[in-house]
Amino acid sequence: MLWATLLWTGFLCHLCHGYFDGPLYPEMSNGTLHHYFVPDGDYEENDDPEKCQLLFRVSERQRCAQGAGSPAADALRLSLREEFTVLGRQVEDSGRVLEGISKSISYDLDGEESYGKYLRRESHQIGDAYSNSDKSLTELESKFRQGQEQDSRQEGRLHEDFLGMLVHTRSLLKETLAISAGLRDKYELLALTIRSHGTRLGRLKNDYLKGEGKKTGR
């Protein structure tokens, strides 16, 4: 295989005394160069290689002046039928490319008929999403305010309960102090009464002893 390639290269060099440095075109050639692509942009293993294959040929610009008008150069030229064949395949390739572009556009449109309808649908969806977000934020703010009001009411209730407990404790303390003062007065009165009774008992005792002494002296 290698020697055949070298032989063909030597034959071309003998014809043109150089090498090809011109551009390549997506046209039909003798099958030496191939280019593969996927028309719809989505490669799959079951894609038909025949639909994904483009063949190339060199341009018809003369590469060297010595080969002009020679039988070899005439042999390399394409006939009219071959030119029509190449043109037909170019049209087919262009059709496949356009089909791939249309499929890509249909994928982008997501089932809509035009970009206008697609954009309107997207704008409606965005508007709905914005409305839902605004509604959710409004509900959240309302719940937050309700929570703040409930917290303030609970704090007010706790404050009122605490003040009520202070007032009740103060009243109990005053009552206790009043009772204590009354008990102290009663205690002092009782102490005075006991002392007075003791004094009277002592005096009665003395009087009794004096009376008994007088009786004994007689």
C-alpha positions as CSV (number, residue, x, y, z in Angstrom):
1,M,0.0,0.0,0.0
2,L,2.9,2.4,0.8
3,W,4.6,1.8,-2.5
4,A,1.4,2.5,-4.4
5,T,1.0,5.8,-2.6
6,L,4.6,6.7,-3.4
7,L,4.2,5.8,-7.0
8,W,1.0,7.9,-7.4
9,T,2.9,10.9,-5.7
10,G,5.8,10.5,-8.0
11,F,3.4,10.5,-11.0
12,L,1.8,13.7,-9.9
13,C,5.2,15.3,-9.3
14,H,6.3,14.3,-12.7
15,L,3.2,16.0,-14.2
16,C,3.3,19.2,-12.2
17,H,6.9,19.3,-11.0
18,G,5.7,20.4,-7.5
19,Y,2.9,19.8,-4.9
20,F,-0.6,21.0,-4.4
21,D,-1.0,24.0,-2.1
22,G,-4.4,25.2,-3.2
23,P,-7.7,25.4,-1.3
24,L,-10.1,22.5,-0.8
25,Y,-13.8,22.8,-1.7
26,P,-16.8,20.8,-0.4
27,E,-17.3,19.1,-3.8
28,M,-17.2,15.6,-5.2
29,S,-13.8,14.2,-5.9
30,N,-12.2,10.8,-6.5
31,G,-12.8,9.9,-2.9
32,T,-9.4,10.6,-1.5
33,L,-10.5,13.2,1.1
34,H,-13.6,12.9,3.3
35,H,-15.3,15.2,5.8
36,Y,-18.0,14.0,8.2
37,F,-20.6,16.1,9.9
38,V,-24.0,15.7,11.6
39,P,-26.8,17.8,9.9
40,D,-29.0,18.2,13.0
41,G,-26.1,18.9,15.3
42,D,-26.9,15.9,17.5
43,Y,-24.7,12.9,16.9
44,E,-26.1,9.4,17.4
45,E,-24.6,6.0,16.7
46,N,-27.4,5.1,14.3
47,D,-26.8,8.2,12.0
48,D,-26.3,7.1,8.4
49,P,-22.7,7.8,7.4
50,E,-23.8,8.4,3.8
51,K,-25.9,11.4,5.0
52,C,-23.0,12.7,7.1
53,Q,-20.3,12.5,4.4
54,L,-19.0,15.2,2.2
55,L,-16.3,14.6,-0.5
56,F,-13.7,17.1,-1.6
57,R,-11.9,17.8,-4.8
58,V,-9.2,20.3,-5.7
59,S,-10.1,23.5,-7.6
60,E,-9.7,23.6,-11.3
61,R,-7.1,26.3,-11.1
62,Q,-3.9,25.2,-12.9
63,R,-1.1,24.4,-10.6
64,C,1.7,24.6,-13.1
65,A,2.0,25.9,-16.6
66,Q,3.8,22.8,-18.0
67,G,0.7,20.6,-17.5
68,A,-1.6,22.9,-19.4
69,G,-3.0,21.4,-22.5
70,S,-1.4,18.0,-21.8
71,P,-3.5,14.8,-22.1
72,A,-2.9,14.1,-18.4
73,A,-4.4,17.5,-17.5
74,D,-7.4,16.9,-19.8
75,A,-7.9,13.5,-18.1
76,L,-8.1,15.3,-14.7
77,R,-10.8,17.6,-15.8
78,L,-14.4,16.8,-15.1
79,S,-16.9,16.2,-17.8
80,L,-20.2,18.1,-18.0
81,R,-22.1,15.1,-16.5
82,E,-19.7,14.9,-13.6
83,E,-20.1,18.7,-13.1
84,F,-23.9,18.2,-12.9
85,T,-23.4,15.3,-10.6
86,V,-21.1,17.4,-8.4
87,L,-23.6,20.3,-8.5
88,G,-26.5,18.0,-7.6
89,R,-24.6,16.6,-4.6
90,Q,-23.7,20.1,-3.5
91,V,-27.4,20.9,-3.6
92,E,-28.2,17.8,-1.6
93,D,-25.5,18.8,0.9
94,S,-26.9,22.3,1.1
95,G,-30.4,20.8,1.6
96,R,-29.2,18.6,4.4
97,V,-27.5,21.6,6.0
98,L,-30.7,23.7,5.7
99,E,-32.6,20.8,7.1
100,G,-30.2,20.6,10.1
101,I,-30.6,24.4,10.6
102,S,-34.4,24.1,10.5
103,K,-34.3,21.3,13.0
104,S,-32.1,23.4,15.3
105,I,-34.5,26.3,14.9
106,S,-37.4,24.0,15.7
107,Y,-35.6,22.8,18.8
108,D,-35.0,26.4,19.8
109,L,-38.7,27.3,19.2
110,D,-39.9,24.4,21.3
111,G,-42.9,23.6,19.1
112,E,-43.9,27.2,18.4
113,E,-44.5,28.4,14.8
114,S,-42.3,31.5,15.0
115,Y,-39.9,33.3,17.2
116,G,-42.5,36.0,17.9
117,K,-44.9,33.4,19.5
118,Y,-42.0,31.8,21.2
119,L,-40.9,35.1,22.7
120,R,-44.5,36.0,23.7
121,R,-44.9,32.6,25.4
122,E,-41.6,33.1,27.2
123,S,-42.6,36.7,28.2
124,H,-45.9,35.3,29.6
125,Q,-44.1,32.7,31.6
126,I,-41.6,35.3,32.9
127,G,-44.5,37.5,33.8
128,D,-46.4,34.7,35.6
129,A,-43.2,33.8,37.5
130,Y,-42.7,37.4,38.5
131,S,-46.4,37.7,39.6
132,N,-46.0,34.5,41.7
133,S,-42.8,35.8,43.2
134,D,-44.4,39.1,44.1
135,K,-47.4,37.4,45.6
136,S,-45.1,35.1,47.7
137,L,-43.1,38.1,48.9
138,T,-46.3,40.0,49.8
139,E,-47.6,36.9,51.8
140,L,-44.2,36.6,53.5
141,E,-44.2,40.3,54.5
142,S,-47.8,40.0,55.8
143,K,-46.8,36.9,57.9
144,F,-43.8,38.8,59.2
145,R,-45.8,41.8,60.3
146,Q,-48.4,39.5,61.9
147,G,-45.6,37.7,63.8
148,Q,-44.2,41.1,65.0
149,E,-47.7,42.1,66.1
150,Q,-48.2,38.9,68.0
151,D,-44.8,39.2,69.6
152,S,-45.5,42.8,70.7
153,R,-48.9,41.7,72.1
154,Q,-47.3,38.9,74.0
155,E,-44.6,41.3,75.4
156,G,-47.4,43.7,76.4
157,R,-49.3,40.9,78.2
158,L,-46.1,39.8,80.0
159,H,-45.4,43.4,81.0
160,E,-49.0,43.8,82.3
161,D,-48.8,40.5,84.2
162,F,-45.5,41.5,85.8
163,L,-46.9,44.9,86.8
164,G,-50.0,43.2,88.3
165,M,-47.8,40.9,90.3
166,L,-45.7,43.9,91.6
167,V,-48.9,45.7,92.6
168,H,-50.3,42.6,94.3
169,T,-47.0,42.0,96.1
170,R,-46.9,45.6,97.3
171,S,-50.4,45.3,98.7
172,L,-49.6,42.1,100.5
173,L,-46.5,43.7,101.9
174,K,-48.5,46.7,103.2
175,E,-51.1,44.4,104.7
176,T,-48.4,42.3,106.4
177,L,-46.8,45.4,107.8
178,A,-50.2,46.7,109.0
179,I,-50.9,43.3,110.7
180,S,-47.4,43.3,112.2
181,A,-47.8,46.8,113.6
182,G,-51.2,45.8,115.1
183,L,-49.6,42.7,116.6
184,R,-46.8,44.7,118.1
185,D,-49.3,47.1,119.6
186,K,-51.3,44.2,121.0
187,Y,-48.1,42.6,122.4
188,E,-47.2,45.8,124.1
189,L,-50.7,46.2,125.6
190,L,-50.6,42.6,126.7
191,A,-47.2,43.1,128.3
192,L,-48.5,46.2,130.1
193,T,-51.5,44.3,131.3
194,I,-49.4,41.4,132.6
195,R,-47.1,43.9,134.3
196,S,-50.1,45.6,135.9
197,H,-51.5,42.3,137.0
198,G,-48.2,41.3,138.4
199,T,-48.0,44.5,140.4
200,R,-51.5,44.0,141.7
201,L,-50.7,40.4,142.6
202,G,-47.6,41.5,144.4
203,R,-49.4,44.2,146.3
204,L,-52.2,41.7,147.3
205,K,-49.5,39.2,148.4
206,N,-47.9,41.8,150.6
207,D,-51.2,42.9,152.0
208,Y,-52.0,39.2,152.8
209,L,-48.7,38.6,154.5
210,K,-49.1,41.7,156.6
211,G,-52.5,40.7,157.7
212,E,-51.3,37.2,158.6
213,G,-48.5,38.7,160.6
214,K,-50.8,40.8,162.6
215,K,-53.0,37.8,163.5
216,T,-50.0,35.9,164.6
217,G,-48.8,38.7,166.8
218,R,-52.0,38.8,168.8
